[in-house]
Amino acid sequence: MSKLKYYYDSESLSYRKIERKKSDVIQYILIYLFGSAFLSIFFIFLTSTYFESPKEKALTRELENLTLQYDILNKKIEDAQKVLSNIEERDNAIYRIYFESSPISDDKRKAGFGGINRYKKYDGYDYSDLIKESNRNIDVLQKRIIVQSKSLDEITKLALEKEKFLQAIPAIQPVNNDDLTRIASGYGTRTDPFTKAKKFHYGMDFTAPRGTPVYATGDGVVKRVDSRSTGYGKHIRIDHGYGYVSLYAHLYKYNVKKWQKVKRGDLIGYVGSTGRSQAPHLHYEVFKDKGRINPVNFYYGNLTAKEFDELLKQTSLVNQSLD
């Protein structure tokens, strides 16, 4: 029960009870509610503007951490791009040139990222530009890695093929220098030992004692081991692939059979003087695409520069051949 309140009336010199009107009560209540609402709104505005809640602080820290992680990610992408650029440069400037393959253009390495906005789904976020740039860099890097990986697979195949090619072509002398008496005759116009007429000599004559070992000059398959070719006597032909065939004539005896696979340096026969021959020697020829070529250009495999220069001098002499 509310207490009664009185006031002193100076005219009647007595205390009178204070009477409250309903309108005044309602007015007081409204003022109180309005003031409370205003203070509440002001407090919320003040705290939201100048103070963070624990949840907001956690979200802010998380956002800062994500931004930092994006920066670190972009730095790693840049480092990876530098390493990949170095590999791409060596791929184009060294590997592909060595294996006689066309370089891969930058347009081909980075193709497939023009046209439509493929990152539109990242629009509308506070850090949309950062997210889109990171995704674009990752996609470009991934594309370049795929292209480079395929390129290295191709280089590996080319290297294996190149290794096979280098092992196959005739690249050594068929007779060791220690076993040679001399280089009797080279490739070119020479005097025929029987007719004494000038005649083109299509091979090289290595003078050596009867029974001197003769070696395969490159990897290949023995295609002929017979004496059915005019003038060559007992001879061997090895198919090296890539259009190369080597021929070893006037042999004393064989050390291989037809269709046998041989490696460079394998013993295939022995020096003799069979067929159209004036003295024991090995007549050696090299064919490329069915045409005879000068064998002297294929002795880089077992001769020093000095020995090769001496060989060139000897083979350039216009003398008499032995067959």
VOGU-3710 file (C-alpha; in Angstrom, 3 decimals, decimal comma):
1> msklkyyyds> 0,000/0,000/0,000  1,450/3,345/-1,054  2,113/5,974/1,588  -0,053/9,062/1,722  1,718/12,363/1,167  0,672/15,775/2,558  1,589/19,363/1,987  1,216/22,436/4,285  -1,415/24,950/3,164  -0,312/28,409/4,377
11> eslsyrkier> -3,713/29,913/3,846  -5,610/27,487/5,996  -2,668/26,915/8,254  -3,224/23,180/7,988  -1,860/20,023/6,243  -3,702/18,790/3,205  -3,416/15,440/1,441  -1,700/15,477/-2,003  -4,064/14,254/-4,696  -2,394/12,731/-7,914
21> kksdviqyil> -4,159/12,892/-11,232  -4,176/9,869/-13,499  -2,824/11,939/-16,402  0,213/12,905/-14,354  0,907/9,271/-13,478  0,699/8,220/-17,089  2,977/11,103/-18,065  5,598/10,061/-15,487  5,466/6,477/-16,689  5,941/7,474/-20,323
31> iylfgsafls> 8,868/9,735/-19,454  10,473/6,916/-17,508  10,039/4,379/-20,329  11,322/6,804/-22,986  14,353/7,697/-20,899  15,140/4,043/-20,259  14,822/3,162/-23,944  17,022/6,092/-24,957  19,727/5,155/-22,465  19,619/1,503/-23,598
41> iffifltsty> 19,994/2,435/-27,248  22,791/4,866/-26,458  24,630/2,204/-24,414  24,308/-0,405/-27,188  25,561/2,101/-29,772  28,478/3,088/-27,564  29,542/-0,481/-26,806  29,130/-1,676/-30,406  31,157/1,261/-31,753  34,035/1,426/-29,291
51> fespkekalt> 34,034/-2,017/-27,674  34,105/-5,603/-29,080  32,320/-8,530/-27,649  34,294/-11,743/-26,977  32,696/-13,299/-30,054  33,615/-10,308/-32,211  37,167/-10,399/-30,890  37,422/-14,097/-31,800  36,067/-13,441/-35,300  38,492/-10,532/-35,770
61> relenltlqy> 41,446/-12,695/-34,744  40,276/-15,456/-37,079  39,962/-13,000/-39,975  43,438/-11,604/-39,318  44,835/-15,127/-39,228  43,143/-16,010/-42,530  44,569/-12,870/-44,129  48,029/-13,814/-42,882  47,631/-17,360/-44,225  46,606/-15,991/-47,634
71> dilnkkieda> 49,711/-13,793/-47,691  51,908/-16,779/-46,802  50,163/-18,896/-49,450  50,734/-16,245/-52,118  54,413/-16,025/-51,159  54,760/-19,804/-51,513  53,006/-19,637/-54,887  55,445/-16,936/-56,036  58,418/-19,075/-54,937  56,984/-22,108/-56,735
81> qkvlsnieer> 56,443/-20,013/-59,877  60,088/-18,902/-59,826  61,318/-22,506/-59,526  58,934/-23,640/-62,266  60,034/-20,764/-64,537  63,632/-21,924/-64,160  62,661/-25,481/-65,093  60,642/-24,229/-68,079  63,586/-22,121/-69,267  65,978/-25,094/-69,083
91> dnaiyriyfe> 63,373/-27,278/-70,755  63,116/-24,923/-73,740  66,716/-23,672/-73,927  68,621/-26,891/-73,154  66,665/-30,156/-73,144  64,466/-29,547/-76,189  67,272/-28,029/-78,241  69,559/-30,955/-77,428  66,908/-33,478/-78,429  65,908/-31,410/-81,481
101> sspisddkrk> 62,370/-30,789/-80,260  60,416/-27,539/-80,620  60,203/-25,348/-77,460  56,828/-24,911/-75,753  55,515/-21,329/-75,991  54,329/-19,357/-72,950  50,868/-19,106/-74,528  50,596/-22,888/-74,569  51,951/-23,269/-71,032  49,395/-20,792/-69,627
111> agfgginryk> 46,482/-21,414/-71,996  42,910/-21,874/-70,793  42,464/-18,942/-68,386  40,952/-16,200/-70,557  37,375/-15,398/-71,475  34,632/-15,932/-68,879  34,963/-14,865/-65,262  35,693/-18,238/-63,694  36,027/-16,704/-60,220  32,693/-14,895/-60,075
121> kydgydysdl> 31,560/-17,170/-57,232  34,030/-15,414/-54,927  32,414/-11,987/-55,392  30,627/-10,305/-52,478  33,101/-11,112/-49,695  35,198/-8,634/-47,716  38,379/-10,060/-49,222  37,044/-11,168/-52,627  39,996/-9,734/-54,567  42,508/-11,567/-52,377
131> ikesnrnidv> 40,613/-14,866/-52,640  40,188/-14,547/-56,429  43,847/-13,669/-56,991  45,050/-16,617/-54,895  42,789/-19,054/-56,729  43,857/-17,679/-60,101  47,552/-18,049/-59,233  47,017/-21,619/-58,040  45,130/-22,547/-61,223  47,827/-21,048/-63,470
141> lqkriivqsk> 50,558/-22,810/-61,476  48,690/-26,117/-61,674  48,265/-25,723/-65,451  51,965/-24,971/-65,926  52,958/-27,954/-63,785  50,766/-30,274/-65,873  52,267/-28,948/-69,129  55,805/-29,236/-67,737  55,160/-32,750/-66,442  54,008/-33,869/-69,891
151> sldeitklal> 57,022/-32,131/-71,410  59,418/-33,991/-69,108  57,709/-37,272/-70,017  58,337/-36,425/-73,663  61,965/-35,468/-72,915  62,450/-38,782/-71,099  61,246/-40,670/-74,182  63,466/-38,535/-76,404  66,429/-39,196/-74,113  65,862/-42,936/-74,225
161> ekekflqaip> 65,506/-42,791/-78,001  68,600/-40,591/-78,247  70,557/-43,056/-76,112  69,464/-45,912/-78,346  70,377/-43,863/-81,410  73,828/-42,963/-80,068  74,489/-46,609/-79,231  73,249/-47,771/-82,621  75,123/-45,588/-85,091  78,586/-46,887/-86,147
171> aiqpvnnddl> 80,879/-44,810/-83,939  84,141/-46,749/-83,445  86,827/-48,290/-85,615  86,121/-51,942/-86,449  89,781/-52,812/-85,725  91,751/-51,634/-82,691  94,607/-49,244/-83,363  97,001/-51,577/-81,553  96,179/-54,340/-84,071  96,558/-52,170/-87,176
181> triasgygtr> 99,511/-52,331/-89,494  98,291/-49,193/-91,246  95,272/-47,522/-92,873  95,736/-48,797/-96,417  93,129/-46,738/-98,178  90,311/-44,313/-97,458  87,001/-43,285/-98,999  87,306/-41,658/-102,431  88,972/-42,109/-105,825  91,792/-44,673/-105,584
191> tdpftkakkf> 93,883/-46,877/-107,845  92,414/-50,350/-108,414  95,056/-52,962/-107,370  94,111/-55,279/-110,220  93,348/-52,999/-113,181  95,489/-50,012/-112,028  92,646/-47,745/-113,184  91,182/-44,923/-111,135  88,084/-46,132/-109,359  85,907/-44,812/-106,543
201> hygmdftapr> 86,579/-46,665/-103,300  83,410/-46,682/-101,165  84,928/-47,777/-97,881  88,077/-47,895/-95,774  90,781/-50,579/-95,815  92,351/-51,479/-92,479  95,554/-53,491/-92,953  96,044/-56,076/-90,193  97,363/-59,654/-89,897  95,072/-62,550/-90,763
211> gtpvyatgdg> 92,971/-63,481/-87,705  92,916/-59,948/-86,199  89,618/-59,403/-84,310  86,918/-57,328/-85,991  84,360/-55,554/-83,784  80,780/-54,301/-84,322  80,866/-50,526/-84,567  77,369/-50,034/-83,140  74,372/-51,860/-81,681  72,256/-53,677/-84,239
221> vvkrvdsrst> 71,088/-56,918/-85,821  73,238/-59,091/-88,117  71,397/-59,202/-91,459  73,964/-61,026/-93,624  76,757/-63,502/-92,870  77,816/-64,945/-96,236  80,086/-64,656/-99,275  77,384/-64,217/-101,928  78,130/-60,557/-102,708  80,575/-60,008/-105,589
231> gygkhiridh> 84,057/-58,983/-104,507  83,427/-58,853/-100,751  84,253/-62,499/-100,020  83,170/-63,525/-96,530  81,426/-60,523/-95,132  78,979/-59,366/-92,447  76,277/-56,703/-92,628  74,774/-55,209/-89,481  71,529/-53,211/-89,540  71,791/-50,530/-86,836
241> gygyvslyah> 68,394/-48,974/-87,417  67,767/-45,292/-88,193  68,834/-46,033/-91,777  72,407/-47,120/-90,862  74,057/-50,365/-92,065  77,723/-51,310/-91,634  79,607/-53,828/-93,811  82,734/-55,845/-92,908  84,373/-57,617/-95,909  87,198/-60,068/-96,816
251> lykynvkkwq> 86,898/-61,860/-93,456  88,795/-64,986/-92,542  85,939/-66,382/-90,420  82,787/-65,313/-88,560  81,926/-65,055/-84,880  78,201/-64,260/-85,309  75,123/-65,702/-86,977  72,346/-64,151/-89,040  69,650/-62,313/-87,006  71,936/-62,211/-83,982
261> kvkrgdligy> 71,729/-59,019/-81,917  75,089/-57,401/-81,244  76,361/-54,515/-79,141  79,007/-51,994/-80,036  82,419/-53,564/-79,404  81,245/-57,205/-79,739  83,649/-59,505/-81,574  81,942/-60,421/-84,866  84,735/-61,889/-87,020  88,404/-61,948/-88,001
271> vgstgrsqap> 90,475/-60,184/-90,652  91,154/-62,249/-93,783  91,745/-61,898/-97,534  88,731/-63,614/-99,074  87,011/-62,356/-102,210  88,570/-59,665/-104,400  91,474/-58,856/-102,091  95,178/-58,345/-102,653  96,332/-58,872/-99,027  94,882/-59,482/-95,519
281> hlhyevfkdk> 92,790/-56,451/-94,550  89,310/-55,404/-93,502  87,232/-53,483/-96,012  84,672/-51,446/-94,028  81,677/-49,522/-95,365  78,858/-47,499/-93,824  75,436/-47,049/-95,493  72,892/-44,365/-94,625  69,449/-44,788/-96,188  70,978/-47,275/-98,682
291> grinpvnfyy> 73,651/-44,817/-99,834  77,344/-45,229/-99,016  78,923/-42,507/-96,839  82,456/-41,860/-95,630  83,112/-44,056/-92,552  85,831/-41,722/-91,264  83,153/-39,379/-89,886  82,002/-42,035/-87,414  85,135/-42,774/-85,384  84,558/-40,312/-82,560
301> gnltakefde> 83,723/-43,140/-80,163  87,234/-44,503/-79,574  89,739/-42,045/-81,029  91,342/-39,023/-79,427  91,415/-35,719/-81,296  95,067/-36,293/-82,192  94,419/-39,824/-83,446  91,445/-38,633/-85,487  93,526/-35,873/-87,127  96,184/-38,431/-88,061
311> llkqtslvnq> 93,503/-40,734/-89,447  92,123/-37,938/-91,642  95,595/-37,324/-93,093  96,092/-40,979/-93,928  92,668/-41,486/-95,496  92,988/-38,353/-97,633  96,018/-39,747/-99,493  95,291/-40,817/-103,051  96,863/-44,279/-103,090  96,090/-47,823/-104,135
321> sld> 93,309/-49,721/-102,451  93,595/-53,394/-101,491  90,357/-54,534/-103,143
//
